[in-house]
């Protein structure tokens, strides 16, 4: 992946509805060359899909919960069942397997506390768990789906940057 690919990806992450000609113009490619690059990025799995981002509060989803899960069972059968159950629950937006004391963290979004309670009851009925701890978000300060893509020159600059030893500057 080169700087042009990263430029295309940055633009698409900001607005996937931009016309191909505009994207190409911004990264210095013809419309056809730009379209071929986007097709290659999709075929390679770099671009997974293009979606519309919806404001959760405007569609009545006002409660965001971060759910920490601990389990005593780490068998392949338990993991497969756990994954299957959670993937079928539309309230679960993200599932992370963690290192440390907590085994999994979920990001769950629901309309209200009653809906969260219903989700929680379905979860604990479906899968044996050791502990479930939920923290509720009071405010969404930042949310993005855009990945922080580094340019080649950013990587090179970091590698070339001199490392300074701790202590006073020499010559004093």
N, C-alpha and C positions, 0 to 999 in steps of 0.2 A: 504494500500500500504506500502510495507516495503522497506528496503534499496536495496534489489535485484531488485525489480520492478523499483525503481528509477535509478539504474544502467543500466538496460535494456533500459529504456526510454532515458537516457542521450546518450547512444551509438546509438540508433535509430535516435535521433535528429541530431546527427553528420553525420551519414551515414546509411540510411535505407536499403542500398543494402548489408550490412555486412551479411555474412553467419550465419545462426542460430548457428552453431557449434562454430564459433568464438565469438559470443555474449555470448553464454553459458560459454565458457572457461574463458572469461574476468570477468564474474560475479559469477563464481563458480558453474555452473549448467551443467548437461548433456544436450545434444542437445534436447532430448525429453522434459525434464522438462522446458527448456527455451522456446521451441515452445509452450507448454501448457500455460505458463505465458503470452506470447505475444498474444495468442488467447484470453485469459481471458481479457487482457487489451483492446483488440479490442472489444470484446463482451460487456464490461462494458462502452465503449465509451471514455475511457481514450486516446486511440489511435484512432483519428478520421479517418485518411487516411494516405497513404504513397504517396509522390509526388516527382517529380524532380524539383529542383529549377533552374530557367533559369535566366541568366544575362540579364536584360532588355535592356541595351545598345547594346548588341551583336545581339539582334533581332529587333533593330530599335526603341525601346521605350525609347526616350531620355529625356522626360519631365515628372517630377513628380510634381503633384500639391496637396496641402492640401487645401481643400475647406471647409470653415466654412459657415454653413447655419443657418439662423434664419427664423422662421415661426410664424405666428399669429394663426395658426390653429393646435390644438393638438387633434383633434377628432379621434376616432378609424378609421373612414373611410379615413381621410386624411393620417394618418400614414400607413394604409394598402396600399393605392395607392402609396405613396412616396416610401415605401419599395419595392413594386412590380416594379415600374419604375426603381429604382436604381439597383436592383438585375438583371434586364435584360440588364444593360449597362456593357459590358465587361471591359470598361476602369476603372470602380470603383472596386478597390481591397479591400478596407475596408470601413465600415460604422460604425460610433460610435455615439450613442445618448449620449449627454453630459449634465452635470449639469453646471449651470451658464448662462451667457448671450447668448452663442452660443448653438443652439439646437442640431446640428449634425456636425460632421467633417467627411469628406471623404478623402480617399487617392486615387488619380486618376493618372493613367499613360498612356501617349499618345506619339506618335512619334514626334510631333512638336506643335507649337502654333496654327497653322491652325486646327489641329485635336482637340486641347483643345477648341478652339472657337466653333467648330461644336458640341462638347460634351456639352458645356455651353448652346448653343442655344437649343439643344434638351431638356436639363434639365429644363430650365425656361419655355419652351413651354408645358412641360408635367405636371408640378406640380406648383401650386401657392406658391410662396415663398416671405418672407418679405425682406430678404437681403442675398446676396451671396458674400463672400469675398474669394479671392484665393491668396495663397502664393505659389510661385514656388521654388522648391529646386534647389540650385545651385550645390550642391555636396552631394553625398551619402557617409557619413563618417562611419556609422555602420548600418548594417542590419542583422537581425538574425530571425530565426523562432524558435530557441531553447529556451524553457522556463527555467528559473533559478530554477531548482528542488533542494530543500534543503534536506539534509540527516537528518535522525532522530537525529543523534548526533549533527548536527548543531542547531536544535531546542532546544535540551536539554542543549547545552552549553550556548545558549542565556539566557535560563531561570535560569541557575545556576550562571551566571556571576554576581559578586557583583555590586551593584549600589553604586556609590560614591557620597557623598554630595559635593556640591560646597564649595570651600574655601580651606584654606591651610591644609596640612596633619596634623594629630594630633601629639602631642609630640614636636612641635616646639616652 
